[in-house]
């Protein structure tokens, strides 16, 4: 299996969906549509419904990226943490 086939593998895309919970630590930062989709994807055995649709859409996007070298948009959010300053004497 070459790199392209590995990237487009339904098994690998499903594995990413299966591990989705570990990728998203702040669900409140998701858009309303993304949160609804996230909730639907928690049913790991919905192969004929949402998961199949998402895998198909992912393959389309990945094919487009691989064929045209077009990039994609992402939203990144940073949540600041309280840091206590230590005094060094």
LUMDO-646448 format. One record per atom (N, C-alpha, C): x, y, z. Coordinates in steps of 0.1 Angstrom, whole numbers, plus 2048, in hexadecimal, padded with zeros to 3 digits. Example, Ala and Ser with C-alpha at 12.3 -4.5 7.8 and 13.67 -1.06 7.14 Angstrom:
<rs>
8847C784E87B7D384E8847DF84E8807EA8478897F584788180084F
</rs>
This chain:
<rs>
8097F480080080080080980C8008078157F680F8217F680982C7FF81083780080C8428097FE8478067FB84A7F97EE84F7F67E38457FA7E58387F77DB82E7FB7D982E80A7E482F8127E482F8207DC83B8257DE84781F7D78538237C88528207C584C8157B784B8117B083E8167B783681D7B18298227A582C82C79A82682978E82783179182283F79981884179D81384E7A481E8567AE8258507B58308577AC83C85A7A383F85179A84A85379184685F78C83A85F78383586A78B8368777988328777A08328837A18408897A284A8807A285888479585C88A78A85888477D85B88A77B85489778084889877F8408A57868478B079284D8AD79A8548B77968638B878C8678B27888758B278787B8C07828748C97808788D778E87D8DD7988768DA7A68798DF7AC8868D97A788A8CD7AC8958C67A68A28CB7998A28D07928AE8D37908AF8E27978B88E87978B98F678D8C48FB78A8CD8F27818D88F67758D88EC76B8D08EF75F8D08E57588DD8E47588E58EF7518F28EE7578FB8E47638F88DF7699018D47648FD8C675D8F28C57588ED8B874C8F68B474A8F88A773E8FF8A27328F68A57278FB8A471A8F48A77198E889D71C8EA89071B8DF8867268D48897328D888D73C8CF8907398C789C7338CD8A672F8C68B37258BC8B071B8BF8A77108B68A47178A989C7208AC8937278A188C72F8998967368A089E73E8998A973688F8B172A8948B572188B8BD71D87F8B571A8818A871587689F72086C89E72D87189D73886889B73C8608A77368638B373885B8BF73384D8BD72984B8B472483D8B272D8368A873782F8AE7428298A673D81E89C73181A89E72C80F89672281388B72082088971782587F71E82587172281A86D72981986072181D85471581A85470C81D84870782C84870983385370484085470E84B85471085185F71985D86072785985E72C84E86373A84B86173D84985273584184B73783F83D73784C83572E85583972D86283273A86A83573F86B84174A87284575786D83E75885F83E76385983776385D82875885D82275786181475B86F81275687881A75A88681976988981C76E88182677D88382878587E81C78187381678886F80A7888797FF77C87F7FD77B88A7F37858957F678589A80278E8A580679C8A18057A089580A7AD8908097B288F7FA7A98897F27AD8887E47B08967DE7A789F7E17A98AD7DC7B78B37E07BA8B17ED7C78B67F27D28AF7EB7D28A27EA7DC89A7E47DE89D7D57D38A07CE7D38A27C07D78B07BC7D38BA7C47D48C87C07DE8CF7C87E28C97D37EB8D07DD7E48DC7E47D78DC7E37CF8E77EA7D08E47F97D18EF8007D18EE80F7C38EE8147C18ED8207B48EE8267B48F78327A88FB8377A79048427A68FC84F7AC9028597AA8FC8677A89088707A290587B7A090F8867A89098927B09118977B890D8A37B59178AE7B29118BA7AF9198C67B99168D17BD9208D87C691E8E37BF9228F07C091A8FA7BA91D9067C69209107C692C9157D192F91E7CF92892C7DA9259327DA91E93F7DF9289497DB9269557E092E9607EE9299647F893196380592D96780A93597280F92E97C81493598882393798682794398883594798683C94299384793B99185093799C85B94199E85E9449AA86994D9AD8759459B087F9489A988C9419AB89594B9B38999469BF8A294F9C78B094C9C5
</rs>
